[in-house]
Amino acid sequence: MKKSYCPIDTFINAIKGKRKGTIILYLFQEDKRYNELVKLMPDISERMLTKQLKELQEDGLIKRIVFPEVPPRVEYSLTDLGREIHPVLKGMFKGGILFEKSIEED
């Protein structure tokens, strides 16, 4: 992740992307396996989900744990940084609901 001129832009650049915020919100609830995330987000392709998970991992927001089993089991969880930004994403979620209500009223 590249540092931006404004910390808000740095934050938005880290979480923008197809369902990155949603992934973080799901992982805040509990660690998830890849297939669980696929089922929770049927509107995103597996290729895109894999890309978003990789970017979140590179930015230090989630960690990928591979268990040495046959077949291999992979779980995703939040890092400390990922847990710290959760309240901000929760606030954005609430803001999104407010905007959706205003759209419905129009």
C-alpha positions in Angstrom: 0.0 0.0 0.0 1.2 3.4 -0.9 1.0 6.3 1.5 -1.2 9.2 0.1 -1.1 12.9 0.7 -4.1 12.6 3.0 -4.6 9.8 5.6 -8.3 9.5 4.5 -7.1 8.7 1.0 -4.6 6.1 2.3 -7.5 4.4 4.3 -9.9 4.5 1.3 -7.2 3.1 -1.0 -6.7 0.2 1.4 -10.3 -0.8 1.6 -11.6 0.1 -1.8 -12.3 -2.8 -4.1 -15.1 -5.3 -4.6 -16.3 -6.4 -1.2 -13.1 -5.6 0.8 -15.1 -3.9 3.6 -17.6 -6.8 3.6 -14.8 -9.3 4.0 -13.4 -7.4 6.9 -16.9 -7.2 8.6 -17.4 -11.0 8.1 -13.9 -11.8 9.5 -14.6 -9.6 12.5 -17.4 -12.0 13.5 -15.1 -15.0 13.3 -12.3 -16.6 11.2 -13.6 -17.9 7.9 -12.5 -20.5 5.5 -12.3 -19.6 1.8 -15.5 -21.6 0.9 -17.4 -19.9 3.7 -16.6 -16.5 2.2 -17.6 -17.7 -1.3 -21.0 -18.7 0.1 -21.5 -15.4 2.0 -20.8 -13.4 -1.2 -22.4 -15.1 -4.2 -22.3 -11.9 -6.2 -18.5 -11.9 -6.5 -16.5 -14.3 -8.6 -14.0 -16.6 -7.0 -11.2 -15.0 -9.0 -12.1 -11.5 -7.7 -12.5 -12.8 -4.1 -9.0 -14.3 -4.3 -7.6 -11.1 -5.6 -9.3 -9.0 -2.8 -8.1 -11.5 -0.1 -4.6 -11.2 -1.5 -4.6 -7.4 -1.5 -6.0 -7.3 2.1 -3.3 -9.7 3.2 -0.6 -7.6 1.4 -1.9 -4.4 3.2 -1.7 -6.2 6.6 -5.4 -6.2 7.3 -6.0 -10.0 7.2 -3.8 -13.1 7.6 -4.0 -16.3 5.8 -3.4 -19.5 7.8 -2.6 -22.7 5.9 -3.1 -25.9 8.0 -0.8 -28.8 6.9 -3.6 -31.2 6.2 -4.7 -33.3 3.2 -6.5 -31.6 1.6 -5.0 -28.3 2.8 -7.3 -26.2 4.9 -7.0 -22.4 4.7 -8.5 -19.9 7.1 -8.6 -16.1 7.0 -8.6 -13.9 10.1 -8.1 -10.2 10.9 -4.8 -8.9 12.0 -4.7 -6.3 14.9 -4.8 -3.6 12.2 -7.9 -5.2 10.7 -9.6 -5.2 14.1 -8.7 -1.6 14.7 -10.4 -0.4 11.6 -13.6 -2.3 12.2 -15.4 0.6 14.0 -14.7 2.8 11.1 -16.2 0.3 8.6 -19.1 -0.2 10.9 -19.8 3.5 10.9 -19.5 3.5 7.1 -22.0 0.6 7.0 -24.5 2.7 9.1 -23.9 5.7 6.8 -24.6 3.5 3.8 -28.0 2.5 5.4 -28.8 6.1 5.8 -28.1 6.9 2.2 -30.1 3.9 1.0 -33.1 5.1 3.0 -32.8 8.5 1.5 -32.7 6.9 -2.0 -35.8 4.9 -1.3 -37.7 8.0 -0.2 -37.0 9.8 -3.5 
